[in-house]
Amino acid sequence: MREVLLVEDHPNDIELTLEALAANHMANPVVVVEDGAQALDYLFCRGKHASRSPGMPILILLDLKLPKVSGLEVLAALKADPVLSLVPVVMLTASKEEFDVVRSYQLGVNAYVVKPLVFDAFQQAVRQIGGFWGIVNEPPPHIASERLSNLQAPFKDWREGGQG
């Protein structure tokens, strides 16, 4: 079963998001990484994630303000990849700044959700995200990701920090 990737650096928001997804009976496993560099390593199967099973997450919940590599940088890198660009990304952030919203959409985010400050409202927002992207939305078929993985070869050097 394809997983949801949660990229979040605040422990309270991680806990609330996981609780809200579980309350929505989302069956997909959730993988949590706490900074942008870890997210890129996970997505591109490198570093401590080099041995993980290949494949795309069904959904990425991405915070904007992250340590090491920002959410916008993560978004730009994955949307530049022919396979990962198919993965739906929901920016789940506290930022209401116009620049952040506009730049996220320019880079190809699928949805931009501002984290409500009230606990119940936050849980309800995450439940709705999980319900739509995990249950209602039809993701690209797994077989398509396998076929598209052949397209990754020209981008290998770029993903690994080379000139490509």
Buried (B, 14 or more C-beta within 10 A) or exposed (E): EBBBBBBBBBEEBBEBBBBBBEEBEBEBEBBBBBBBBBBBBBBBBBEEBEEEEEBBBBBBBBBBBBEBBBBBBBBBBBBBBEBBEBBBBBBBBBBEEEEBBEBBEEBEBBBBBBBBEEEEEBBBBBBEBBBBBBEEEEBBEEEEBEEBBEEBEEBEEBBEEEEE
